[in-house]
Amino acid sequence: MLPLITGSIAFDYIMRVNGRFTERLPTPLHPGFSAAYATPSLRRAFGGCAGNIAYGLRQLGDSPTIMGTVGDDFSPYRKYLRSLDIDDTYVKTIPDIFTAQAYIINDDDNSQLILFHAGAANEAHQQSIVDLPTPPPLAIVSPNGREGMLRFGRELAAAQTPFIFDPGQAIDLFSGEELITLMEQCTWAIVNADEFAALEKTTGISRTRATEMVQALIITYGENGSEVFASDTHYHADAARLGETQDTTGCGDAYRAGVIHGLLRDWEWPRIIRFAAVVAGAKAVHNGGQGYCITAAEATTHSEKIFS
C-alpha cells in the first residue's frame, strides 16, 4: 500500500469575479457589511485535499490510497477516481449527508474567498488506520474532520508510521495542546505562512521550537516560494512559473504531492522542494484542483532547468 492519503474529498464550485475584492469591501470591515459580486463563470470540479493530493501522485506515477468519508452524492467522483486507478477501498459513504462542498471565488489578483461545508468529512473519525491490512510506509494527515485528524495522528504514531501533518484550513479547529501533540506525533509538517502564524499564536511555540519537534518543517509562501527547516539546515526554493497563472486552487495540494513523491524516494530536501514547486506550477496554469498533467520525468526536467 503506497502511500496513505487522509483528508477531505469534496466537490469544488469555482467562480471568478471581474475586478478585485479590495475594490468592493468596506475599509475597515464593520458588523453588518454587505458585499455582492457577480460571477460570470461557474465550474464544478472534483477536489478536496485528499482527492487533489492523490490526483497529483497519480500524475507522478505513484499509487496512493485515499481514506476519507463522503456522502450519498459521491457516485460520479468515485467513478472518476476509479478511472484514474486510484484505490478508493477506504472511501466510506455516510448515508443521508452531503459530500464536502467548497465554494471558491477568485478575483483578478488571484485572491480567493472560500466557503467550505465539511459535510461527510466531519465523520472521518468513523474510519481507522487499524482497519488497513498492513501499515502504509508513509501517510499524510491533511485537512479533514477534527476528530478524524486527531485519531489518524494517534494511530499513525502508535503504528510508528512516518507521516506529514498538514493542518491547512483546519488549523483553527484545534487547541494549542492538540496542535503540539500532533506536531510531536508527526514526522514532517507542512503549512503556509498564514497557517504557521496561527500555529505560533495558538501554541506559543517558535519556528525554532517547531523545527526541533519534527524532522522537517516546510513553510510555503505562494508566489514567493517555499522553505524547509530540517535540523540545522535551511533551504529555500522559488516558485516555479510554467506559464500564466489561471487558478491557484489546489496548488498547495499539488505541492504536497510533489513532497510525498520525493519522500518516497529518499531525496534530499533541496531536490524535494524544487520538484514540489514545479508540480504546483504545473497546477497553477490550469483551472481547478485537478485536471493538470505532468509526469515525474517532466517535473524533474523543469526543476533542473528552472533551478540550475
Beta strands, then each sheet from edge to edge (+ up, - down):
strand 1: 4-6
strand 2: 10-16
strand 3: 41-47
strand 4: 65-70
strand 5: 87-93
strand 6: 100-106
strand 7: 112-117
strand 8: 139-141
strand 9: 163-165
strand 10: 188-192
strand 11: 216-220
strand 12: 226-230
strand 13: 233-237
sheet 1: 5+ 4+ 1+ 8+ 9+ 10+ 11+ 12- 13+
sheet 2: 3+ 2- 6- 7+
end
